[in-house]
Amino acid sequence: MRLSPRLLTLLLAVFAAGRALATLPAVTTPLADRSFSPGGAAVTVDLRAHFGLPGVTGQVVQFDTDLGKFNVELNATAAPVTVTNFLSYVNAGRYTNSFFHRSVPGFVIQGGGFYATQNLPAVPASAPIALESSLLNARGTIAMARTDQPNTATSQWFINTVDNSTTLPPGTSGGYAVFGRVLGSGMSVADAIAGLIRVNIGAPFNEMPVRNWASGQTLTFDNLVKVKRTDVVPVHPTTTSVRSVLTFSVQSSAPGVVAAALDGSDLVLTPGGGAGAATITVTATDTNGNTVTGTLTASVDKLAQTIDFAAPSDQPFGLAPIGLSATASSGLPVSFTLLDGPATLNGSTLTVLAPGTIRVRATQAGDATYAAAPAALAVFTVTPNFTSWQVENFSPAELEDPAIGGPQAVLAGDGLTNLLKYALGLDPRLPANGALPLPASTAGEWTFTYVRPPDRPDIAYTVLVSTDLATWSDTGVTHELVGPVDDWEQWRARVPLSVGAKVFFRLQVEALSSP
C-alpha cells in the first residue's frame, strides 16, 4: 500500500512529536537498594547508568535566551557538514549576545544573524556550506537559513514552530538543512518567542519579535529577545561542567543513618555509626524543569557479636564467692543472670549458698551498632562436703562455736565427732549407737562392716586393726564395697583369723580437703 504525500507528512509529524516527548528525563535503570555496615566505607553510584534522555545520542547545544533555556540535539550523521559549521560558531562564541530577528507566525523563528549592540551588526560569517537536505522540517527541528541559492548557509538558523515538512520539503536541489531537534519541552521557549509582538523596523528586521514593549514606546536593546550564550553541554553533569541538560538533587530520609551527597553525576552514600534504613530520593531535572524521580533503600545492618563466657568449673562447697568473667567481641559490657540454683548474684559476683547445680546466663543486648549477642550459658555443680553438712545442720551462731559445730564436737554423748557422723551420714544431734560399725567373725576371717553415704569424695575411709590397742595398721586388711543399702553404700573390711586370737578394729576418717 502506498501512502499519500499528505498522510506521510502527518505520520512523520506524529513521529517527530513522539520523539520530542521521549527526550524528557527518564529512569533508564532502577536504582538498586544498598546495604552497609555501621561506619563502613562509602559507596558511589554512577547516576548516568540510571537516568537519561531516551534516544538522545548526539551532541547537545544549550541556548540561553531572555525567555529561558532550551537544548538542541545535533544530528551529525544526517548533516555532518552543517553540524560542523554550526559548532564552529558555537565554540567561537559568535552567537553570544545575538538575538532572534525574525518571527513568522505559524512558521519559524530565526536567529544567529545579528548582535544586540549598536547598529545591530551582523554575526561574522564563515564561508557558505553545501546544502545537506535529507531531514524533514518537522516542528521542533532546527535548520540552517540560506538565500534562494542552495549552498549559501553561513551563521543563521531557524526553528520550525509548526510542521513545515510540506512547506520546506527536503531535496537534492532545494530544501533547508535540518541538523537537529529541540529536546524535551524546550519548544515552550520557542513558542513563547513566537507568541511575542512583532515590529517592523526595516529589512531584515521587518518581522522582529520584541518583549516588554507597547506601541508608541521607544525600542531598546532590552526589548530584543537575546541569545545570551550557546554552549555545547553534556546530558549529565560532571564535576567540571558548568551547564548540562540534566541536574541532580538528592535527599536522605535519615541522613544520620546514611548520608547522601552528589559529586557531578556520582551519588555518594555514606553510612553513619548506627543501624537503620534510609530512603534515598534522587531527582533528575532537565533545563525546562521536567523531573523524574528514583528511589532506593539504604540499610545499615547491625554488626554481629559473640560472647566468650569463662564458665566456672565444678567445685566443692565453701569456696570464696565466684567472680564471673565474660567478654563480648564488640567490647560492650556483658550482663549476667542467675537462672536457677542455690546461689545469689550481685552484678558479676556469684555467692553459692548450698551444694547443687547452678545455671548462669551471660548476655549482651547490643546498641546502635551491634545486634544482641546469642546468650552464653554456664552450668556447673557445687558438690557437697563437710562444710555444706555443717551449714545444713547448724545455725550461724552454732557454727561460730567449735564445741557445737566444729569437726571434733561431740553432741549426743555417743563419743562420735561431727566429722565422723558426717562421714557415716548420721545426725550429729542424735545418739548413733544403733548405727555403729559391727565386727564379726566367719570361718577363717574377722570382718568389720559399716554403712556410709555414697557422696563423700572429700573423706578418706581407712580401716585399721590392732591386737594390743597400742599399734594400729592396715596391713593385711582387705577393704571392699559390698553393695548398696537403699541409697547408701555398705563397706566391709576383712582380716584373716591368723592375725591373732583377738582383733580390734578402728575406722579412721580423714577430711581430704578443708575449705
CORUR-V856479 format. One record per run of one state. SS is the DSSP state (2 for helix, 1 for strand, 0 for the rest). FROM is the first residue (numbers start at 1). TO is the last residue. If there is no record, write none. Layout:
ss & from & to
SS & FROM & TO
SS & FROM & TO
This chain:
ss & from & to
0 & 1 & 4
2 & 5 & 22
0 & 23 & 24
1 & 25 & 27
0 & 28 & 33
1 & 34 & 37
0 & 38 & 42
1 & 43 & 46
2 & 47 & 49
0 & 50 & 50
1 & 51 & 53
0 & 54 & 59
1 & 60 & 65
0 & 66 & 67
1 & 68 & 74
0 & 75 & 79
2 & 80 & 91
0 & 92 & 97
1 & 98 & 99
0 & 100 & 101
1 & 102 & 104
0 & 105 & 107
1 & 108 & 111
0 & 112 & 113
1 & 114 & 115
0 & 116 & 121
1 & 122 & 122
0 & 123 & 128
1 & 129 & 129
0 & 130 & 140
1 & 141 & 144
0 & 145 & 152
1 & 153 & 153
0 & 154 & 156
1 & 157 & 160
0 & 161 & 177
1 & 178 & 182
0 & 183 & 186
2 & 187 & 194
0 & 195 & 196
1 & 197 & 199
0 & 200 & 207
1 & 208 & 210
0 & 211 & 220
2 & 221 & 223
1 & 224 & 224
0 & 225 & 225
1 & 226 & 234
0 & 235 & 243
1 & 244 & 244
0 & 245 & 245
1 & 246 & 252
0 & 253 & 257
1 & 258 & 263
0 & 264 & 265
1 & 266 & 271
0 & 272 & 275
1 & 276 & 286
0 & 287 & 290
1 & 291 & 301
0 & 302 & 302
1 & 303 & 303
0 & 304 & 306
1 & 307 & 310
0 & 311 & 314
1 & 315 & 316
0 & 317 & 321
1 & 322 & 323
0 & 324 & 324
1 & 325 & 328
0 & 329 & 334
1 & 335 & 340
0 & 341 & 342
1 & 343 & 346
0 & 347 & 348
1 & 349 & 352
0 & 353 & 355
1 & 356 & 363
0 & 364 & 369
1 & 370 & 370
0 & 371 & 375
1 & 376 & 383
0 & 384 & 385
2 & 386 & 393
0 & 394 & 395
2 & 396 & 399
0 & 400 & 401
2 & 402 & 405
0 & 406 & 417
2 & 418 & 424
0 & 425 & 432
2 & 433 & 435
0 & 436 & 437
1 & 438 & 442
0 & 443 & 444
1 & 445 & 453
0 & 454 & 458
1 & 459 & 466
0 & 467 & 472
1 & 473 & 473
0 & 474 & 477
1 & 478 & 485
0 & 486 & 487
1 & 488 & 496
2 & 497 & 499
0 & 500 & 503
1 & 504 & 511
0 & 512 & 515
